[in-house]
Amino acid sequence: MLVADTVSPRPAPGVRAGAQAGTAGRWLAMLALTGLAACASAPKPPPVATPPAPTVLPAPAPPPIAAPAPSPPPPEPAAPAPQIDTPAAPMALEPGLYRCELGRRVIIRRISPDGRSLVLGWQGKDWPLEVVQARTGARRFENARAGLVWLVIVDKSMLLDARAGRTLANECRL
């Protein structure tokens, strides 16, 4: 029942104006009390937890400043790397028949006077090879088109197939 239904601007016939006002006032008071009672008996919402304030740590102290170390003397200029233009004495390459492991044979037919190219005989064919700079200090001759590599190490030589990544002849000696 609404308050508007109980209170009218004019008194009902046969009812005194003051009596109607008293009844309406009682109804309003009763409604107000029941509303307060309802609010008082309603469960209270749980308190909202506020997150703790972030802790601000003090900045670490800067390391103590030490006196600068004396600068080292400038490095001496390095000697230029030796060029492999001519065959070295221990890795001298001579023409001839080289016998290798597993009964394989390699023939060095010709070597250019400057030592930069040679003709190698392998499996019945002659292959021209050009010298290539090797990082290891070994002498390396290569035919890039055929994929052949002839390596000369101090006391032995070997023939490699660079394309297939395998050794064709190993431990070759004159």
C-alpha angles and dihedrals in degrees: 000000000000128000090235089062093056099044119062128174093238127050116249115253112276095016124106117241094233092050092055091048090051092051093049091049091052091050092050092048091049092050092049092050094048089049090051092046090050091050092047094051095045113105114259116242114249114264113265111244114226116213114250116260112263113262113239112214118208114253114259114260113257115252115263113268111244125201111269114263115246111264115251118247114269113270118258115250111267121240113255115262113260115253119229098226100134129028114271118235098251091045096044111156118212131183116253146085114317116201115210140185119290091029094288122148134204124189122207102204105177137005120197116242091247092050093237099115141023142179114240124196115213127165094345097312131099116227124193111222129191126208116256126193109253123201093216097061093248118127110252126193119187143187102196095189094054094034093233122146124187112197121195115200125177099279104006144031135213138199118221135189102222094188096054093033095231140118115253098183128008136187092021115179133176 
